[in-house]
């Protein structure tokens, strides 16, 4: 079976799911160009837990519209991809003995379907979501990605969905040009990714004031650590989207 790559997708606004723009077109091209996965394991910024990692175990996950203030067309989206309870159980075994909960009803949040709708519009590939246990350390999230990397050899596409730079309080969408600190940190992170400097990216608090502003509450950054952990020693690295809009990085990274 073909070893699947691992992706980090800078997902930005939920509207990217239904708008025709450079980002959604890049995601669509990625879906066409990749080997077809048998399933997708998705770590999204928009499912946070504490005390345990949760895994979506529903065979028919619902479409979660976890946002407000957007056009009705976005709320009308239904992404009907099947779940994969067997894969969910396997993920629980991989992450054991750390506590993992099989969530029987959890659906797909916009961090997942907002990216997958352009990538796989037929919604015919099973998707399992993995939560961010915010009680865990940065190295734990990285190590979880390393453990999950074995799924790549079984036809599973591992995707982290977030944003390297994400600080909505600092964003002014009336002025979409990025502030200097956002551009600087995006470039710093890209250079460290290309250099394989994972320790520095794990310990992002040591990267200075730009990182502190750019990463902010960290839920959009943590999915990157899973994908870094899943990187193999011979995986080529490429960026399939690469820009900063306001205070949000749309940079996407492919490993493999």
HELIX and SHEET records of a PDB file:
HELIX    1   1 UNK A   14  UNK A   17  5                                   4    
HELIX    2   2 UNK A   22  UNK A   33  1                                  12    
HELIX    3   3 UNK A   72  UNK A   75  1                                   4    
HELIX    4   4 UNK A   85  UNK A   95  1                                  11    
HELIX    5   5 UNK A  110  UNK A  119  1                                  10    
HELIX    6   6 UNK A  138  UNK A  148  1                                  11    
HELIX    7   7 UNK A  149  UNK A  154  5                                   6    
HELIX    8   8 UNK A  168  UNK A  170  5                                   3    
HELIX    9   9 UNK A  180  UNK A  195  1                                  16    
HELIX   10  10 UNK A  198  UNK A  202  1                                   5    
HELIX   11  11 UNK A  204  UNK A  207  5                                   4    
HELIX   12  12 UNK A  209  UNK A  215  1                                   7    
HELIX   13  13 UNK A  219  UNK A  230  1                                  12    
SHEET    1   A 6 UNK A 126  UNK A 133  0                                        
SHEET    2   A 6 UNK A  39  UNK A  49  1                                        
SHEET    3   A 6 UNK A 156  UNK A 162  1                                        
SHEET    4   A 6 UNK A   6  UNK A  10  1                                        
SHEET    5   A 6 UNK A 252  UNK A 255 -1                                        
SHEET    6   A 6 UNK A 237  UNK A 241 -1                                        
SHEET    1   B 2 UNK A  53  UNK A  56  0                                        
SHEET    2   B 2 UNK A 100  UNK A 103  1                                        
SHEET    1   C 2 UNK A 244  UNK A 245  0                                        
SHEET    2   C 2 UNK A 248  UNK A 249 -1                                        
END                                                                             
